[in-house]
């Protein structure tokens, strides 16, 4: 997963401001760091996204983001 896709998924699910706050402040239970810290350490953004989905109980149907025509 590319970092741009990761940021798009966070924004789709949580909104721009709350998504930024979550990426910066929420420590992922299973990974031991915030999304920003983990990505800086080289953890695959897909694994970080999956951890956020687990922590915030994002339904399976929303884990791939919003469908956009032409993408």
C-alpha positions in Angstrom: 0.0 0.0 0.0 1.3 3.4 -0.9 1.4 6.2 1.7 -1.1 8.3 -0.3 -3.6 5.4 -0.3 -3.1 5.1 3.5 -3.9 8.8 4.0 -6.9 8.6 1.7 -8.3 5.6 3.7 -7.9 7.5 7.0 -9.6 10.6 5.6 -12.4 8.5 4.0 -13.1 6.8 7.3 -12.5 9.4 10.0 -12.5 12.8 8.2 -9.5 15.0 7.6 -9.0 16.5 11.0 -9.9 13.5 13.1 -7.9 11.3 10.8 -4.8 13.4 11.3 -5.3 13.4 15.1 -5.7 9.6 15.1 -2.6 9.0 13.0 -0.6 11.3 15.3 -2.0 10.3 18.7 -3.6 6.9 18.8 -1.3 4.1 19.9 -2.2 0.9 18.0 -2.9 -1.9 20.5 -1.2 -4.6 18.6 1.7 -2.7 17.1 2.9 -0.5 20.0 3.1 2.9 18.4 1.1 5.6 16.6 0.4 5.3 12.9 3.0 8.0 12.2 5.7 6.4 14.4 5.1 3.0 12.9 5.3 4.2 9.3 8.5 6.2 10.1 10.0 2.9 11.4 9.2 1.2 8.2 6.1 -0.8 9.0 3.9 -1.4 5.9 1.1 1.2 5.8 -1.3 -1.7 5.0 -0.5 -3.3 8.3 -0.9 0.0 10.1 -4.3 0.6 8.4 -5.4 -2.9 9.4 -4.4 -2.2 13.0 -6.4 1.0 13.0 -9.4 -0.8 11.5 -9.2 -3.4 14.3 -8.8 -0.8 17.1 -11.7 1.4 15.8 -14.0 -1.5 14.7 -14.2 -0.4 11.1 -16.6 -2.8 9.3 -15.1 -5.0 6.6 -17.2 -3.2 4.0 -15.5 0.1 4.7 -11.9 -1.0 5.0 -11.2 -0.4 1.3 -12.4 3.2 1.3 -14.9 5.0 -0.7 -15.6 3.9 -4.3 -14.6 6.7 -6.7 -15.5 6.6 -10.4 -12.4 6.4 -12.6 -10.1 4.9 -9.9 
